[in-house]
Amino acid sequence: MTIYTARPIDPGVLKELRDLDDAERPCDPYVDPEGGDPLRCCLRPIRPGELVALVSYAPLRRWAAGTAASPGAYDEQGPVFIHAEPCAGPSGDGYPFARPGALRTLRRYDARGHIAGGRLLEIPVAADEAFDAALDEAFSDPEVALVHVRAVEYGCFQFEVRRP
């Protein structure tokens, strides 16, 4: 059981991304023959043979659109995998993509959408406890509004956690 909730991309945003992504490119679905890459719609790996799309996503921009935030230069967009058609969303417990030994950065943002710090996490076998502790640390700062978890290797957005 985790303390915090790993948030997938919102279904309404997914609907938009399946039309035009955040770089204003049309969605280009394909069947993934190998699988394994992380899906941000349901927070699990792609299964071989699934119909998916690689789209450009701007998570901070999307969050800021619903708040008074103005991330300015902190706005980033990057590639994420999603199902090409609507899916059931997350069904598992624990933090997604928590492979022991993988490196993650937990990037903190304040209510303006500006970076308010960060932390490197090498995922141990007890992944949920390590994520809980790192997120406790992040949210102990009252200025932190949300945290983006990213893969260190490519900088890819994995999931978002908001202040409880």
C-alpha positions in Angstrom: 0.0 0.0 0.0 1.4 3.4 -1.0 0.9 6.7 0.7 0.7 8.8 -2.5 -1.1 8.3 -5.7 0.8 8.0 -9.0 -1.4 9.8 -11.5 -1.7 8.6 -15.1 -2.5 11.1 -17.9 -6.0 12.3 -17.5 -8.6 10.6 -19.8 -9.7 13.9 -21.2 -6.1 14.8 -22.1 -5.6 11.4 -23.6 -8.5 12.0 -25.9 -6.9 15.2 -27.1 -3.5 13.6 -27.5 -5.0 10.8 -29.6 -6.0 13.6 -32.0 -3.1 16.1 -31.8 -0.3 15.8 -29.4 1.2 18.7 -27.5 3.6 19.4 -30.4 0.5 19.7 -32.6 1.3 16.5 -34.5 -1.4 14.0 -35.4 -1.4 10.7 -33.5 0.3 7.9 -35.5 -0.8 4.5 -33.9 1.2 1.3 -34.5 1.3 -2.2 -33.2 4.3 -2.7 -30.9 5.7 -6.2 -31.6 8.0 -6.3 -28.6 6.3 -4.4 -25.8 8.0 -3.3 -22.6 7.9 0.5 -22.8 5.9 2.3 -20.1 2.3 3.4 -20.9 1.3 6.7 -19.2 -2.4 6.0 -19.7 -2.6 2.9 -17.5 0.8 3.0 -15.8 2.0 -0.4 -17.0 4.4 -1.8 -19.6 3.2 -2.2 -23.2 2.3 -5.9 -24.0 3.6 -7.3 -27.3 1.1 -6.8 -30.0 -0.7 -3.8 -28.4 -1.9 -0.8 -30.5 -0.1 2.2 -29.1 1.2 5.7 -30.0 4.2 7.7 -29.1 3.0 11.3 -28.5 4.5 14.5 -27.3 3.1 15.5 -23.9 3.6 18.6 -21.8 2.6 17.6 -18.2 3.4 20.8 -16.5 1.6 22.9 -19.2 -1.4 20.6 -18.8 -1.4 21.0 -15.0 -0.9 24.8 -15.2 -3.9 25.1 -17.6 -6.2 24.2 -14.6 -4.5 26.4 -12.1 -3.1 29.9 -11.8 0.4 28.6 -12.6 2.6 30.1 -15.3 5.6 27.8 -15.7 7.3 29.9 -18.3 10.7 28.4 -19.2 10.0 25.4 -17.0 7.4 24.1 -19.4 8.7 21.0 -21.1 7.3 18.5 -23.5 8.5 15.1 -24.4 7.6 11.6 -25.7 5.3 9.3 -23.9 3.6 6.1 -24.9 -0.2 5.8 -24.7 -2.7 3.3 -25.9 -4.1 4.4 -29.3 -7.6 3.7 -28.0 -9.2 4.3 -24.6 -8.1 1.8 -21.9 -9.3 1.0 -18.4 -6.5 3.1 -16.8 -4.3 1.9 -13.9 -5.2 -1.3 -12.2 -2.2 -2.1 -10.1 -1.0 -1.2 -6.6 2.3 0.4 -5.8 4.3 2.9 -7.8 4.6 2.1 -11.5 7.8 1.3 -13.4 9.6 0.7 -10.1 12.3 -1.7 -11.3 15.0 -2.2 -8.7 18.2 -0.4 -9.7 16.5 2.0 -12.1 17.3 5.7 -11.5 14.5 8.3 -11.1 14.5 11.9 -10.5 11.7 13.4 -8.4 11.3 17.0 -9.7 9.4 19.3 -7.4 7.2 22.2 -8.6 5.7 25.0 -6.7 2.2 26.6 -7.3 3.7 28.9 -10.0 4.9 25.9 -11.9 8.5 26.6 -11.2 11.1 24.0 -10.2 11.4 23.9 -6.4 14.0 21.3 -6.1 14.5 17.6 -6.9 15.9 14.4 -5.7 17.6 11.4 -7.3 16.3 8.0 -6.3 17.9 4.7 -7.2 14.9 2.3 -6.8 15.6 -0.4 -4.2 13.8 -3.7 -3.8 11.5 -2.0 -1.3 10.4 0.5 -4.0 7.1 1.6 -2.4 8.7 2.5 0.9 11.5 4.4 -0.9 9.1 6.4 -3.1 6.9 7.2 0.0 10.0 8.5 1.9 11.2 10.6 -1.1 7.7 12.0 -1.6 7.3 12.7 2.2 10.6 14.7 1.9 9.3 16.6 -1.2 5.9 17.5 0.4 7.5 18.4 3.7 8.2 21.7 1.9 4.9 23.6 2.0 5.8 25.3 -1.3 5.8 22.1 -3.3 2.5 21.6 -5.2 3.4 18.5 -7.3 6.2 16.2 -8.2 7.1 14.7 -11.6 8.8 11.4 -11.5 11.1 11.0 -14.5 13.5 8.4 -15.8 17.1 9.6 -15.5 18.3 7.8 -18.6 16.2 9.7 -21.1 14.5 12.3 -18.9 11.1 10.8 -19.8 8.1 11.7 -17.7 6.9 8.6 -15.8 4.0 9.9 -13.6 2.9 12.8 -11.5 2.1 13.0 -7.8 0.2 15.9 -6.4 0.1 17.2 -2.8 -2.4 15.1 -0.8 
